[in-house]
Amino acid sequence: MDIWGTAWAQLGAVGLLGVVFLLLFTGRLLPRSLVRETLDRAERSVTAADQRAEDSRKAAELADQRADLYRDTMREMLRSIQSVERLVGALGPGDRRDAIG
């Protein structure tokens, strides 16, 4: 005896409507418009997330360039200071008597 075959056969229109309602109520059967709207919203969300990721990547690249420029500038300033120190050291202590009195 095929229990499912007879059960479905005995349902009729009212039973079929009940099954459809049960599927809708439990969320297993969704209207096409709701599915399309949900998919569109998800697609827009993914697109926005991709844009934010691209913006973040560009900002990180700019921050890296800024850090490189800062490092290079500080290196040049240090070299300049060292050059001045060597120049002052090469000139020697000099005669400081005129500064004292």
N, C-alpha and C positions, 0 to 999 in steps of 0.2 A: 504494500500500500504506500503510495507516494503522498506523504502528508503535505508537502509544500504545494504540489500541484493542485490538490483539492482545496487547500486553504485559500490560495489565490483565486481559484475559480469561484469560491463561495463568497468572496469579498463583495464583488459587484461594484457599482459606481460609488455608493456611499463609502464603502471600505477603501476604495482607491483614493477617494478624496481625503479620507482620514489619514491614509499613509502619506499623501502629499503634504497635508497640513503638519503631520508629525515630522516629516523631513525638513520642512520650512522652519518649524518651531525649534528643532534641535540644531539648525544651522548647517545641515548637510546638503540642503538644496537652496541655492540663492538666486535671486532674480538677476538676469543678464545685466541690467543697468547698474546694479550695485557692484557686480563683479568688474564691469568696465570702469566705473568710477574709482574703485579701489585700486585697480591696476594703473590707471592714469595718475592717481595720487602717488603711488609707489614710484612710478617712473619719474615724476617731477621731483620727488624727494631724492632719488638717486642722482638725477641731473644736478640738483642743488648741492648735493654732497660732493659730486665730482668737481663742481666749480669752487667750492670751499677748499677742497684738497689742492686744486691747482693754485688758488690764491695763497694758501699756506706754503706751498712749495716755492712760489716766487718770492714770498716774504723771507723765507729761510735763505734763499740764494742772495737776496739783497743784504741780509744781515751778515752772511759770510763775506760778501764783498766789502762791506763796511768794516768788519773786523780785520780783514786783510789790509785795507787802506790805513786803518789806525795803527796796526802793527808796523807797517812800512814807514809811516810817518814817525812813530816813536823810535824806530831803528835809525832813521836819518838824523833825528834830533840828538840821539845818544852819540852818534858818530861826530856830529858837529861839536858837541860839548867836549868829547875826547880830543878832538883836533885843537880846540882852544886851550885845553889843559896842557897838551903837549907843547903848544906854542909858548904859553906862559912859562912852562918848565924849562924850555930851551933858552929863553931869554935870561934865565937865572934870577936869583934873588935881587940882584942889583944893589945900588947904593941907596939906602933908605935914610940917610942922614938928613936929607932935605925934607923928608916927610915928618921927621920927629921935631925938628927945631926950627 
